[in-house]
Every structure is written in C-alpha cells, then in structure tokens.
Amino acid sequence: MSKILVTGATGTIGGAVLEALLVAGAEVRVGVRNTDKAVALRDRGAETVTFDYDRPETLEEAMRGASTLFLLTPLAEDPVPYARLALQAAKQAGIQHVVRLSVVGADANGIGPGRHHGVCDELIKESGLGWTLLAPTFFQDNVLNYTGGSIQRDNAFYGAAGDGKISYVSARDIGEVGAKVLMAPQDHAGQTYVLTGPEALSENEVAQILSGIVGRDIHYVNLSPEQYAGGMRSNGLPEWLIKDLLDLEQIKANGWAEAVAHDVEKVLGRPALRMKDYLATQKARLA
C-alpha cells in the first residue's frame, strides 16, 4: 500500500481521517507545524513530519515519498494561497492524487467559506493531479464543539438559523469516506462526494434530541444576525470570521443545507450516522 500524507490531523476532520486510516492499517504520514506536539500521533503508528505553510519549503519535503495527499487548508480569511502552495509542492514532490476537503455547495461566486472552497476546487481540477473532492455539509460534532459550553451552562445554544433544516453529517463518516478514497484513489478519481447525514433537522429539533439524551430541557435560542454578530464580537472573533459564520447561518436559515445525499452509503456500504446516534455517544460531555 502506498504512503498517504494527511494534513490537518490535529483537527476534527483530519483527525477522523487519520483515525480511520490507522484502524485500516494504512501507511500514514502526518504533516504538522510542530512535530514535538505530535507525540501521541507517533505513538499510534503515524510518521510525523513538519508541514508549515509559513515555511513553504517544508511542504514539498513532507510530501516527498508519499503518493496520495489528504489536503485540508487551514481556517483563514483567504485559504486560496495555501491551496496554491500545497498543489505546487504536490506536483514537485510527485504526489499522484489529492483528496481535498471542500464543502457542499462550494461556489467561487457564493457566500461564506464556500466561495473560497469553490476557487480551491477549480485549482485542484486544473492542477493536472488526480483528484477527489469531499463536500460535507455542517458537522454533527460542531454542535458540541462550539456550543457544548452554553448547553452545560445555560441549557441552551444560540444561532441565527431560524427554522432552517440542516442535514448534519458526522466527522466519523467523513473520516471513513476520506480513508476509503485515500487507500484506493484510482477508484474515486474525478469524483465529488456530497457528504450529509440521513435526515435534515432544524436547530429546534436538535434541541429536542439533546433534551431526550440528557434528561433536561435544552433550548435553541434564535437570534437576529445583529445579535449573533454582537455575541461573537464580545468573544473576540475577527470580523472576517464573524462574516463567514453569519453567512453559514444564512445558509442554514434559507434551507440551502437541507438536501440529503447518499454518498456516505455509496462509498461505505452503510447508512450515514443519525444526529441522535452521534449525540448519544457524547452524553458524558453534556452532563
């Protein structure tokens, strides 16, 4: 089996991809900014190498000897330059296939992070490298990653999504799809996989599920965009990120993340994880 380089492995999705690859026994190399902070990954059997966009020379070196790349660009005001650097290094290092984390509805003329993803998707298609795109909707995991504190503190979580429905998908499913593609990229060349859960839920319906799991009333509090932005400013978020997050709430509110796709089941041969089943595994975090 050829060597696979995984970027973003210390985050939610990159970590899920790495976990699935390790469970499957793949030969994995992990690119991180600081290898001294990746001891746990080495202990799991992954080779660790320096991969730092602020030091472009490390990118090609990290990729050399690998044939397949999982590319996750960092959260930034404009991730396009990072994608360009990574693709240039991939070509120089002899990478044959790139699996890139995009988003559902990526469009260079769209709103929110999707506009940058749309540009990056075009770059990879024009690169001359083999490619596969993973286009997930909103992550089930982020319901707790971003709002778990307020659920514990206030028995509530906040947003500006109105009654819009969202086909939330689990990081575990994204990770397993990513691993499957990375281990046999030739079977998935030129494909864009839209990754969603098996149902679309409003935030109020998510609150009802949470209430049933934790045994107390959890409420979704819908805010105006101005109120939601004010809360983010009070927490010190930069203006570009506030705008992106407001755009994401608009996507939810307008029902643009409601459609259910079946690519998770197509690739994995099993249904995607339901929100209820994911949250049940996280009950201890909500106590």
NORMO-V147146 format. One record per helix or strand. SS is the DSSP state (a for helix, b for strand). FROM is the first residue (numbers start at 0). TO is the last residue. If there is no record, write none. Layout:
SS & FROM & TO
SS & FROM & TO
This chain:
b & 3 & 6
a & 11 & 22
b & 27 & 31
a & 34 & 36
a & 38 & 42
b & 46 & 49
a & 56 & 62
b & 67 & 70
a & 79 & 92
b & 96 & 102
a & 112 & 124
b & 129 & 135
b & 138 & 138
a & 141 & 153
b & 155 & 158
b & 164 & 165
b & 168 & 168
a & 170 & 182
a & 184 & 186
b & 191 & 194
b & 200 & 201
a & 202 & 213
b & 218 & 221
a & 224 & 233
a & 238 & 252
a & 262 & 267
a & 274 & 279
a & 282 & 285
